[in-house]
């Protein structure tokens, strides 16, 4: 059953109704559901369906491609010796087909692009010199190696430049979509439980596939990560290797960010990760952002060159906190309830969930239609000016001259806004006003799990957003 993905499904279906041939690229990180999307939408309408080999050389890749052509119904006497000849066979298959629209699906295209194979030259010749001139071809290419797809297909500067007719960047599920997926499998978990799972595995559909009916969240996490036969115990090893050709420097960058709550500037990141401040570092950062592993954010009032990079991938964050030096106890997570390590992680991961659901926060605040800029903000102490250090993870600067200063607090019950919280918030507000010189009104907002317990210090808050609101369908 295909959950959500309505816009992506419409793009694929619209290609069938076009009076011109269509070339569509589908990309996104490993396990996000790219192959599943294409096969669910097109089903048995596929004229040709092929997936590259994970570790095959050019000869093996061409042999596998030819085998797929044979399975599709074309008689082939001799295996082609190069990709140009292989794509000639694909042309013959398309010509032979009597189907109105010939849907060609090539999955894991990056694996087929072995060194000096000439694959992209053959693909360019197939599309530019033949398929694009027809009216009946829908070519869909896909790969988990997001950086390769962006570089070689989406932003190709050679013969495939500007040749795509559509592109689909498949994003992870949001909270509401994870809930819908669980409901489709008759798995009944509370929204609090779904939130906790999301903090550990994010919105990657394949990870949610491992959630078992009848188990608690703690039991599920133990089964996924800590059991002897845990299906995801080696996920980190394969995750970055499947996306990046030379993954170690990418891993060095996310490792540097793995324990930094507020993130690092580019210079700090270069030093921590041991990567020279060069175009190579820029490439690594840009590709990690494109794949959704890290985010770049600007400190409100500072220049773009002072931007900060922060780890946002939920699974990677969970890995660095609990899996890198994995316990041998199969019930490790069940035994972590209310420990300082787990509580620290909950606070950090909940903040990441909120930053991932800013649109839902804006909807609850009733400002979906207001032009906004989303930032973080921080300042260092300045004794001479009487300014205390402050860090604000989410600042929504509105065009109607209001700033929503969002405090994100994870709690297992209604949050009690204490005297300490009140003092901290007032310090942040005064520091923000003093340094930014803003004329905007500042409205403090509490984003928390179960809501606010009204008390003597809660009056400073102008609005409360709960985890229930983060499940909104927009």
C-alpha positions in Angstrom: 0.0 0.0 0.0 1.4 3.4 -1.0 1.2 5.9 1.8 0.9 9.6 0.9 3.3 10.6 -1.9 0.4 12.2 -3.8 2.4 14.8 -5.6 5.1 12.3 -6.6 2.4 9.9 -7.8 0.8 12.6 -9.9 4.1 13.4 -11.6 4.5 9.7 -12.6 0.9 9.4 -13.8 1.0 12.7 -15.7 3.9 11.3 -17.7 1.5 8.6 -19.1 -0.8 11.3 -20.5 1.8 13.5 -22.1 2.0 13.7 -25.9 5.8 13.7 -25.7 8.4 11.3 -24.3 9.3 11.9 -20.6 12.6 11.6 -18.8 12.1 11.4 -15.0 14.8 11.2 -12.3 13.8 9.9 -8.9 16.3 10.4 -6.1 16.6 10.4 -2.3 18.5 8.7 0.4 18.8 5.0 1.0 15.6 3.2 2.2 13.3 6.2 1.5 11.1 4.2 -0.9 12.1 5.3 -4.4 11.8 1.9 -6.0 8.6 1.1 -4.2 7.0 4.3 -5.4 7.8 3.6 -9.1 6.7 0.0 -8.9 3.5 0.8 -7.0 2.5 3.5 -9.4 3.3 1.7 -12.6 2.8 -1.9 -11.5 2.6 -4.3 -14.4 2.7 -1.5 -17.0 6.5 -1.5 -17.0 7.8 -2.4 -20.4 11.4 -2.8 -19.0 12.5 -3.1 -15.4 16.1 -3.3 -14.5 18.3 -2.8 -11.4 22.0 -2.3 -11.4 24.3 -4.7 -9.6 25.8 -3.5 -6.3 29.4 -4.7 -7.0 29.4 -5.8 -10.6 32.0 -4.7 -13.2 31.1 -3.4 -16.6 30.8 -6.9 -18.1 28.5 -8.2 -15.3 26.4 -5.0 -15.5 25.9 -5.4 -19.3 25.1 -9.1 -18.9 22.5 -8.4 -16.2 21.0 -5.6 -18.3 20.8 -7.9 -21.3 19.1 -10.6 -19.1 16.5 -8.1 -18.1 15.9 -7.3 -21.8 15.4 -11.0 -22.5 12.9 -11.3 -19.6 11.0 -8.4 -21.1 10.4 -10.4 -24.2 13.1 -9.6 -26.7 15.1 -12.5 -28.2 18.8 -11.7 -28.0 21.3 -14.1 -29.7 24.6 -12.5 -28.5 25.3 -10.3 -25.5 26.4 -6.8 -26.4 30.0 -5.9 -25.7 29.4 -2.2 -24.7 26.6 0.1 -23.4 25.9 1.6 -26.8 25.1 -1.9 -28.2 23.1 -2.7 -25.0 20.9 0.4 -25.5 20.4 -0.6 -29.1 18.7 -3.7 -27.8 16.5 -1.6 -25.5 15.5 0.4 -28.6 14.5 -2.9 -30.3 12.5 -3.9 -27.3 10.6 -0.6 -27.4 9.9 -0.8 -31.1 8.6 -4.3 -30.7 6.2 -3.3 -27.9 2.6 -2.7 -28.7 1.8 -0.9 -25.5 0.7 2.7 -25.9 3.3 4.1 -23.4 6.6 2.2 -23.1 7.7 2.7 -19.4 11.4 2.1 -19.0 12.6 1.8 -15.4 16.3 1.7 -14.6 17.0 1.4 -10.9 20.4 1.9 -9.2 21.7 3.5 -12.3 24.8 4.7 -10.4 26.0 1.1 -9.8 25.9 0.6 -13.6 28.3 3.5 -14.1 31.5 1.7 -13.6 34.9 3.3 -14.4 35.3 4.1 -18.1 32.2 2.1 -18.9 30.7 4.7 -21.3 27.2 4.3 -19.6 26.3 8.0 -19.6 27.4 8.4 -23.2 25.1 5.5 -24.2 22.2 6.9 -22.1 22.7 10.3 -23.6 22.7 8.8 -27.1 19.6 6.7 -26.3 17.6 9.7 -25.0 18.9 12.7 -27.1 19.3 10.8 -30.3 16.3 8.6 -30.3 13.7 8.4 -27.4 13.1 12.1 -27.0 12.0 12.3 -30.7 9.3 9.8 -30.0 6.0 10.3 -28.2 5.6 7.0 -26.4 8.6 6.6 -24.1 8.6 7.2 -20.3 12.2 6.8 -19.0 12.5 6.7 -15.2 16.0 6.5 -13.7 16.7 6.1 -10.0 19.6 5.6 -7.6 20.3 5.6 -3.9 23.6 7.4 -4.5 21.9 10.8 -4.3 25.2 12.7 -4.8 25.8 10.8 -8.1 22.2 11.4 -9.3 22.5 15.1 -8.6 26.0 15.4 -10.3 25.5 13.1 -13.3 21.8 13.4 -14.1 20.0 16.3 -12.4 22.8 18.8 -12.7 24.6 17.2 -15.7 26.6 19.8 -17.6 27.2 17.6 -20.6 24.9 16.0 -23.1 22.1 15.4 -20.6 22.0 19.0 -19.5 18.5 20.2 -19.1 17.1 17.0 -20.6 15.0 15.9 -17.6 11.3 16.6 -18.1 10.6 16.0 -14.4 12.5 15.2 -11.2 11.2 13.7 -7.9 13.2 14.2 -4.7 11.6 11.7 -2.4 11.7 13.0 1.2 11.3 11.0 4.4 7.8 10.7 5.9 6.6 13.3 8.3 5.0 12.3 11.6 1.5 12.1 10.2 2.6 9.8 7.4 4.4 7.5 9.8 1.1 7.3 11.8 -0.8 6.5 8.6 1.7 3.8 7.7 1.4 2.1 11.1 -2.4 2.3 10.8 -2.3 0.6 7.4 -0.5 -2.3 9.1 -2.9 -2.4 12.0 -0.2 -1.3 14.5 -1.7 0.8 17.2 0.7 3.1 18.9 0.0 6.4 20.7 1.3 9.6 19.1 3.8 9.9 22.0 5.1 6.4 21.1 5.3 7.3 17.4 7.2 10.5 18.3 9.8 8.5 20.3 10.3 6.1 17.4 10.6 9.0 15.0 13.3 10.6 17.2 15.3 7.3 16.7 14.7 6.4 13.1 13.2 9.5 11.5 10.8 9.2 8.6 12.5 6.5 6.6 9.8 4.0 5.5 12.0 1.0 5.4 13.0 1.5 9.0 9.3 1.7 10.0 8.8 -1.6 8.2 10.7 -3.2 11.1 8.2 -2.0 13.7 6.4 -5.1 15.0 2.8 -5.3 16.1 2.3 -6.1 19.8 5.7 -4.8 21.0 6.2 -1.6 23.0 8.4 1.1 21.6 11.3 0.0 23.9 10.9 -3.6 22.8 10.8 -2.5 19.1 14.0 -0.4 19.4 15.8 -3.3 21.2 14.7 -5.7 18.4 15.8 -3.3 15.6 19.2 -2.3 17.0 20.3 -4.4 20.0 19.1 -7.9 19.6 21.6 -10.5 18.4 19.9 -10.7 15.0 18.9 -7.0 14.9 18.1 -6.1 11.3 19.5 -2.6 11.6 22.6 -3.3 13.6 24.9 -2.7 10.6 22.9 0.0 8.9 25.4 2.8 9.5 28.1 0.8 7.7 26.0 0.5 4.6 24.1 3.9 4.7 26.9 6.2 3.7 28.7 3.7 1.5 25.6 3.3 -0.6 25.2 7.0 -1.2 28.8 8.3 -1.6 31.5 6.8 -3.7 34.3 7.5 -1.2 32.3 7.7 2.1 35.0 8.2 4.7 35.3 12.0 4.5 31.5 12.3 4.6 31.5 10.1 7.7 34.2 12.3 9.2 32.0 15.3 8.7 28.9 13.8 10.3 31.0 12.4 13.1 32.3 15.9 13.9 28.7 17.1 14.0 27.4 14.1 15.9 28.1 15.4 19.4 27.7 19.1 18.7 24.2 20.2 19.8 24.3 23.7 18.1 26.5 22.6 15.2 29.7 24.0 13.7 30.7 26.8 11.4 32.5 25.8 8.2 35.9 26.6 9.6 35.2 24.7 12.8 33.9 21.7 10.8 37.0 21.6 8.6 39.2 21.5 11.8 37.1 18.9 13.6 36.6 16.6 10.6 40.2 17.0 9.3 39.1 18.1 5.9 40.9 21.0 4.2 38.9 24.3 3.7 38.6 23.8 0.0 36.1 23.1 -2.8 36.2 19.5 -1.7 34.8 20.4 1.7 32.1 22.5 0.0 31.2 19.5 -2.2 30.9 17.2 0.9 28.8 19.7 2.8 26.5 20.4 -0.2 25.9 16.7 -0.9 25.2 15.9 2.8 22.6 18.7 2.8 21.1 17.5 -0.5 20.8 14.0 1.0 19.1 15.4 4.2 21.8 14.4 6.6 22.8 17.9 7.8 21.3 21.3 7.5 22.8 24.8 7.0 21.2 27.6 9.0 22.1 31.2 9.4 22.2 33.0 12.7 19.6 35.8 12.5 21.5 39.1 12.0 24.7 37.5 10.9 26.2 37.1 7.4 25.8 33.9 5.3 29.5 33.2 5.7 28.9 32.7 9.4 26.3 29.9 8.7 26.3 26.9 11.0 26.0 23.3 10.0 24.0 20.8 12.2 23.4 17.1 12.0 19.7 16.5 11.3 19.5 12.8 10.3 17.7 11.1 13.2 19.2 7.6 12.7 22.7 9.0 12.5 22.1 11.1 15.7 20.8 7.9 17.4 23.8 6.0 16.2 26.3 8.4 17.7 24.5 8.5 21.0 23.9 4.7 21.5 25.1 2.5 18.6 28.7 3.5 17.8 29.8 1.7 21.0 26.8 -0.7 21.1 26.0 -2.5 24.2 25.9 -6.3 24.1 22.7 -6.3 26.2 19.7 -7.3 24.0 17.5 -5.2 26.3 19.7 -2.2 26.4 17.0 0.3 25.4 14.4 -1.1 27.8 16.9 -0.5 30.6 17.5 3.1 29.6 14.2 4.5 30.8 14.8 7.8 32.7 18.6 7.6 32.6 20.6 10.9 32.1 22.0 9.7 28.8 18.5 8.9 27.4 17.0 12.1 28.8 19.7 14.2 27.1 19.1 12.5 23.8 15.3 13.0 24.1 15.8 16.7 24.5 18.1 17.0 21.5 16.1 14.6 19.3 12.9 16.4 20.1 14.4 19.7 19.0 15.4 18.1 15.7 11.8 16.8 15.2 10.5 20.4 15.8 13.0 21.8 13.3 11.8 19.2 10.9 8.1 20.2 11.4 8.3 24.0 11.2 5.4 24.1 8.8 3.2 22.3 11.3 4.3 24.7 14.1 3.4 27.7 11.8 0.0 26.2 11.1 -0.7 25.9 14.8 0.3 29.5 15.3 -2.0 30.5 12.5 0.8 32.0 10.4 0.9 29.6 7.5 0.0 32.4 5.1 2.5 34.9 6.6 5.8 35.5 4.9 8.5 34.3 7.4 12.2 33.6 7.7 13.3 30.7 9.9 16.6 31.1 11.8 18.5 30.1 14.9 20.1 32.7 17.1 22.9 32.9 19.6 25.3 35.3 21.2 28.3 35.2 23.5 28.4 36.9 26.8 29.6 40.5 26.8 30.2 41.8 30.4 30.8 45.4 29.3 27.5 45.6 27.6 25.7 43.6 30.3 24.7 40.8 27.8 24.6 37.2 28.9 25.2 34.4 26.5 22.1 32.9 24.9 21.1 30.2 22.4 17.7 30.0 20.6 17.2 27.1 18.3 14.1 28.3 16.4 13.4 31.9 15.6 10.5 32.6 13.2 10.8 36.2 11.9 7.5 37.3 10.5 6.6 39.9 7.9 3.9 41.2 10.2 6.7 42.5 12.6 6.5 39.7 15.1 9.2 37.3 16.1 8.2 33.9 17.5 10.9 32.8 19.8 10.4 29.0 20.2 11.5 27.1 23.3 11.4 23.3 22.7 11.0 21.2 25.7 10.6 17.4 25.8 8.6 16.1 28.7 6.7 12.9 29.7 3.8 15.0 31.1 2.5 18.5 30.9 5.5 20.8 31.1 5.9 22.9 34.3 7.5 26.3 33.3 9.7 27.0 36.3 11.3 30.1 37.7 14.6 29.0 36.1 12.9 28.7 32.7 11.4 32.1 33.1 14.7 33.7 33.9 16.4 31.9 31.0 13.7 33.0 28.6 13.8 36.7 29.7 17.6 36.6 29.3 17.2 35.4 25.7 14.6 38.0 24.9 16.7 40.9 26.4 19.9 39.7 24.7 18.1 39.3 21.3 16.6 42.8 21.6 19.9 44.4 22.7 22.0 42.9 20.0 19.6 42.8 17.0 18.1 46.3 17.8 14.9 44.8 16.4 11.6 46.8 16.5 9.6 43.6 16.2 7.4 42.4 19.0 8.8 39.1 20.5 6.2 36.4 21.2 7.7 33.5 23.2 6.3 30.1 22.2 6.6 26.8 24.0 6.8 23.6 21.9 6.4 20.6 24.1 5.0 17.1 24.1 1.9 17.2 26.3 1.3 20.9 26.7 1.7 23.3 29.5 0.9 23.1 33.2 -0.3 26.6 34.0 1.7 28.1 36.8 3.0 31.4 38.2 5.8 31.6 35.6 3.9 30.5 32.5 2.3 33.9 31.8 5.3 35.0 29.7 4.4 32.5 27.0 2.2 33.7 24.1 1.4 30.3 22.6 1.9 26.6 23.2 2.4 24.0 20.5 2.1 20.3 21.4 3.4 17.1 19.8 -0.2 16.6 18.7 0.1 19.6 16.5 3.2 18.2 14.9 1.0 15.4 13.4 -1.1 17.8 11.4 -1.7 17.0 7.8 -1.0 20.1 5.7 
